[in-house]
Amino acid sequence: MLTDVTLPLALLTGVAGMVAGALGGMLGLGGGVFLVPFLVQGLGVPMPQAVAVSLTTVIATSNALSASSWARTAINMRLGFMLELLTAAGGLLGSLTALLVTPRTLMITFSVVMALMSALTFMRRDVRNNLPASVDPGPWGGRFLDERLGETVSYRVTRMPLAMVTSFLAGNLSTLLGIGGGVVKVPVLTAWCGVPMRVAASTSGFMIGVTATSGALVYLGRGLLLPMLAASAVVGVRLGSGLGLRLGRRLPPRLLKIILAVVLVLVSILMVSRLP
């Protein structure tokens, strides 16, 4: 386990946090999916400690996303609260089993999840879930102003049981891998549940902070959280998330999905290429 944090290590972690924050803010993923491989493979931080640091940055990204006026208009509170109940339950299970799983198993799981989500996102890159504003959104859907189209659009949430199961699994993976859970929820919600990319990213950003908080407290209680490293990462993430939010606002959903798919497969390859 790492015990001493040097100044160069802290600075590099801050830079990595900026990149993770920009990507996380743009895609609603929390940034941990990008930060964990960098800490583990690039800087040699043990997997459990990298996950602990990552969870603190997920909280920071969630706060930044939820505070953004652009993101708030797209957050589906009713859907978010329902799915977060299941995500939190999955996160609790993950926190109880996280330290019983070997780092190698965690790294393989991380890589497989990233590869699957990349494939799903790319295959469904052209799916658009916007409906005319006059369409009834149903009990879980909603309406929001699509600034690229310059008009209010509606959407209906379909396959709610799938969204609920996915949220439970996302919560479990969030605590195990420090990835925030959005990397699982966003692709599934946009591909099969009728949720537009912007709504899925914003709602996911709102939810991930709650899940990450419970997981981070468990790691803190077990002495695995390195305060200086976490502080550097959080500062970097907060700086980068503002840029990510602006990019996410301007780029078309199809391009955002392609960026997400490419980044996820690169992360998967990076993690699995250096398995111990």
N, C-alpha and C positions, 0 to 999 in steps of 0.2 A: 504494500500500500504506500501511496505517496504521502509524505509527512511535511516536507518543506516546499514552499512555493517561491521560486525565484522571480525577480523582476522581469527578466525576459519572458518567462513562462506566462506571467500575468498579462504582459503587454500583447503577446501573441494570442492569448485567449480573448482579450478585448477586441482585437481585430477580427478574429473568427466570429465573435459575438455580433459584430456589426454586419458581417455577411449573412450570418444566420438570421439576424433580425430583419434584414431587408427581404430575404426570401420568405421568411415566416410571415411578415406583415403583408407581403404581396399575395401569398397563397393561403393565408389563414391556418398555418400548420404549427406555429409556436416556435419554430427554429431549432428545436432539439434534434430533429431528424438530420440536420446538417452539422450541428455542433458536436454530437457524440462521436461520429467517425473521425472528425478532426482531432478531438482530444485524445481518443484512443490510439488511432493509427499515426497521426502526425506528431503528437506531443508525448505519447507514451503514458498517458494517465490511465490507471486501471479502470476497467469498465464500470464497476459499481460507483466509483467516485465521479466518473464522467457523467453517469446518469444523474447523480445527485446535483451536480452543477447545472446540467441541462434542465432539470425540473425547475430550478429557480429562474432560469431565463424564460421558460414557458410561461411562468406567472407574469413576468415583466412584459412579454409580448401580448399576453391576454389583456393586461391593463391598458396597454397602448391602443390595442384594437378597439376595446370597449369604450375608450374615451374619445375615439375619433368620431366626429359628427357624421362623416361619410359612411362609416361602418354601422353606426347606431341605426341609421335609417333602414338598413337591410337586415338587421338582426331579428330573427323570429323568436320572440321571447317564449311563447307557448311551446313551440317545438323544442327550443333550447332547454327549458326547464325539465320537460318530460325526458328527453334523451340524457340529460345530465344526471338524473336520478340513477339510471342504469349505468352510465359511465362511472359514477362515483362508486357504485357497488362493485364493478369490475376492477376499479382502481384499488379498492380495499383488499380484494382477493390478491391482486398483484403485489401489494405491499407486504402481505403475509408470506408470499412465496419467493419474493425477489432474491433474497439472500440465500435461498436453498438451491438456486440454479447456478451452474458453473458459468464463468465468463465466456467460454467457448460456445456453450449452448445459447447464451444471450446473443452473441455476435452472429451465429448462424440464423437464429430466429429473426433478428433485425434485418439481415440481408434478404431472406425469403419474403418477409412482409413488404420490404421496399420494392422488390422485383415484381411481386404480384400487383401492388398498387400502381406501379408504373405502367404495366401492361394494360390494366383496366382503364386507366386514365387516357392512354393513347388511343385505345380502341374506340372509346366513346367521346373522342375530342370534338366531334361535330354535333353532339347532342345539345339541343337548345330547349330549355324548359320554360321559356317565357310564353305566357298566354295573354290574349287581349284583356284589358283591365275590366271589361264587362263580365268576364267569366267568374263564377262563384269559386273562391279559393278553397272552400270546404273547411272542416274543423281545424286542420293543421297548417294550411297554406296561408297565403297573404298577398299583399301588393307592395310594390316599391317603385321609386322613380329610377328608371334606367337612363342615366345621364348620356350614354352613348346614343341611345335612340331618341332622347328628348321627350319621353312619354312614360306614363305610369303603366306597369305591366302586372299581371297576376300570375300565380303559380299554385298548383295543387300538389300536396305531398301524397305520394302513392307508396304502396308496399311498406306501410308503417311497421309491421312486425320485423321486416328485414332491417329497417333503420334502428329498431330497438336492440336487436341481437348484435348488430354491428357496433352500437355504442357500448354495450357491455364488454365486447372483445377489445374495443379501442381503449377503454379504461384500464383493462388488464395489461395490455401492451404498453400503455403510457407509463405506468409505474415500473414495469419490468425494464423498459428500454429507454425511458426518458424522452419520448418523442411527442408527448402532448396529446396524442390520440387523433388529432385532426388529419394526419396523413392517411388514416383508415376511413374516417367518417366523410371527409370531403369527397373523395372519389366515388364512394358508394352512394351518397346522397345525390350527387349530380348525375351519375350514370343510370341509376335504377329507381330512384325515389322521387324524381320530378322536381328537384330543388335546383334553381339557377346557381351558377358558380359563385356569383357575388354573395348571395344569401347563404350558401353553404359555408363559404370562407368566413363571413362575418359572424354567423351563428357559432361556428366551430371556435373562432377566436374568443368569443364570449365564454364558451364552455370549458376550454382547456385549462384556464387558470384555476378553476375549482378542483379539477382532478389532480393537477400538478401539485397543488398546495398540500393535499393529504399525503401524497407520495413523498414530497420533499421533507415533511415533518418526520416521517419514518426514517429516512436516511440521516437526517440531522440527529435524531435521538440515538442512532447507532454509531455516531461519530464518523460518518463517511463524507460529510459535507465540508469542503475546504473553503472557509469564508473569503479569503483573499481571491481565490480563483473564481468563486461565484460572483463576487462583487465586480471583478473585471469583466466577466461575461455579461452580467446584467447591464452594466454601463454601455458596453458595445451594442447589445441588443436594443436598448432603448434608442440609441443614436441611429441604428440601421432601420428600425421599424418604421420611422417616419418616412424615409425614402421608399420603403416597400409599399406603404399605404398609397403614396402618390402614384407609383408605377401601376399598382393593382387597379387604381381608379381609371387609368388612361388606356391600358392594354385590353384588347378584345378577349372575351372568354376563351375562344379557341386557342389563341396564343398562350394564354395562361396555363391551359391544360397541357399543351405541348411542353412548355417550360417545366411544369411540374413532373411530367413523365420522364423527361430527360434527366433532370436533377435526381430523381429517385433511383433511376437505374444506375447512374454514376455512383451514387452513394452506396448502393447495394454491391457493386463491383469492388469499390474501394474497401468496404468492410470485409468481404469474403476473401479478397486477394491476399490478406495478411493474417489469416487465421493462425493462432499458435499451434 
